[in-house]
Every structure is written in C-alpha cells, then in structure tokens.
Amino acid sequence: MNARPPLDLSQAPRWAQPWRPWLSPLPERSVLLCAGLGGLAQDLLPEAHPRAEQVASAAAGLALLTKLDDQQIDRLDLLPGRRVFEARPAEVRAAAERILAPSLADLLSGEGQTFAGALGRSLRALADSERLDQLHAFLQAGWDLQARALAVMTRPQGEAEPDAVWEATAEVGTTWLLGVALPGWLPPEAGAFPDEDELRALRAWGLAIQAADALCDHPRDRADGLISTIASVHRDHEQLAALRPARALLPRWPRLERRFASVHELLIQRWRQRCSAC
C-alpha cells in the first residue's frame, strides 16, 4: 500500500459535540481520538452524502461509549475483595456483563436520558427497521464479546491459552472497527452489508489495529489486571507491530481502508514513542 496520510482529527470536536454532557470522565485527547473515528462511518457512504455528518456523529458516539464502558470493566478491582486475575473466568465475565447491561439496554431501546439512550435514538433516526435490527444484533454480540474477552485477557499467564488470546484480540478488533463504521451502512444508499471476503479483510485489519492498541496500552493494561493481552503472551512486539495487511483488501471501500492504515500508523507511532522514552 502507498504512504499513509495522518489520521485527520479536524472534524472530531464537531462529531463529539452531541455527546459532551457525558464525556467528563475522559481526557480530551481520548475524546478527540475516539470521535475522529467517526470518519470510518462516512467512508461507507458515497461522497458528499447528505447524512454524512449524522453518521459520523453516531459513529463517534459508539467509539466514545465503548471507551467509557471499557473504563468501567478494565479494572483491577472489578470484583470486591480480589484482584480481577484471581477470580474465575465465569465470575469475571458475569461481573462485566452486569456493568455493561444498562448501556446496552438503553442503546437498543433508545430510551433513557443517558448517553446510550441518546445514541440509540440517533441510530434509529438513520435506518429503516431491517437495517436497524441487523445493527442491533451486531452491537448486542459486541457487548457480549467485551465481557468474554475480558475473561480471557485477565487470566494469569500460566493459565492463558495463546490461541484464545489471539482469537479474542482478532474478534474484539474486528467487532469494534465494524461496529464504529456501521452507522455509515444504515442509510440504504450505503449498499450491502460486508460479504465474506470483506469480513475476512476486516478481521485482518481488526487484528492488526487491536494488536497495535495492545502494544500502546501494555503497561496500563497490566496495572488494570489485563495481564494476558496479546502484548503479554506474544513477546515479539515487532512482529505484532508488523501485522498490518501489506496490500489493499477492500476495493469497495478504499477510503475506509486508508483510514484503517492511518489508525494503525498512529498507534504504532505512539508505541514507538513510549518505547523510546523508557
């Protein structure tokens, strides 16, 4: 692939604006990085689509809501009286599911004066019932995946199965990228849902970007009890950094793929800067 443009965050403040009442727990840098991913949804639409701003704002909301939910469950003290990696996987998963359940319920119903409820109403305004039902099913599976993946990544390293960690990393990355992008698929003009080849391509990008994110967050993840992320169980970090696909895989969405490449490059740059400061 050609040289990658930097990730454009110039529109991020505008896309974040509808969600500002709920963003005080996040540092401004995180707000802008998450909101800037709203462009992923625009990349599924034809150029200059009249609802491009709506889908970008909804996608930014999904990225920000996920970030806030992650902060609630990625905690050493997730379970009272024990460090999270001392608990059984089923206990970790159940605790995460209890914490995530209210936001999922409000997101799907579009009810409640919460961030998730407001975002749910925004998504409903973009879609017909069939596409909305498909998106809801995907988001519900994604929320369940968050809890399952946490149970995998909080295992002590002697108990963690590397194959399971790789699989969870790929699933989380794919589901997160596609979930943030899918508001751009809600208007009928966006075309068909990704086919099997496109889903495989998205999985390749999801693994690469999630692995790069794990490299960036490795010290913080370990402090939060996530002691078996891919950055812990796979010690060749340069190999993880090189997972990015070497050629274009998404001919239907070239803008989306260029943005994936920019996100990956940004994460790898942040990781290298952190390493050089050690």
Steps between C-alpha positions, in 0.01 A plus 500: 500500500609859444622743764234557761347842570481606864174433679286811450354617831390842378130406505518317833386792721184541294422127497552482876282801577162319538656270761682762708265477803629146565869532418647657814662169614717495186812710437460731203760311297296181532183687406656632180662169403173310547282764337738522206407143415161630390659525159493119476122518461519772239734281297217249442286769335522652152694827488310810621209296636240727669506294821877477527514723807228302677671167446840639605356638823323169575821306430696736725239436768548123473878534528465727803236285673720194454795687650295598804370145544855365475604727784227348713605138447878519443575526871719311742220527760218385273397244764484597868780372718710346222718605215326424173756239389439305824135436409362221286431591134126449548501748789689758296264462208189523720628812677576670168161404359323655799688828453445512123132396504346846570679674213412219259133511603479878451690482170262241356182662631595862434344583835635670808680831551836331478782510249399158369134599477580818305730305270233236446257771386764638264547157340123451464477825307739367236353162409201303386384225735681215319841666505449619855418145612819373337707772665342427838582129469859588416532743792348249742757241392773762542397585855502128585844469343638774726420291805627174349826656386560653843473153654769378258739792540494504880623140533840449667754429228547143611129443438448718193485310172688698231262385226203624702670836554571538127140407419358743755729776369386446142133483602515814712686697234270391220180557695615838626610631158191373323271616781634856481477500120150348472298820557621585149328186373159596643385730215382280209736676259797344680452168319518145629639374831861376473527164323719211614815627326449845647445356846829310470672824400342680794625224729855548370478872571327440834779272620770742385341806661405323823852359532646848446263637764611225740863602444415861584301408810717214626624660827158643584321175414726305735436752778125456442526120529498418127817296530441273201440733208669416172789730597565282806465154349685582176837643592616589147351847497654594167312210344176628651575846365541354150160329483350771277382361162759561231250562221156647447224258599183712479450622140141605574618735777846639417450805724414274793813292446720811482353614829570160656861537388517846659358374830753217504788736420396739778493217755839366395650849517365542854643163600842581360501838673417333832773242447760765417413685819561190718 
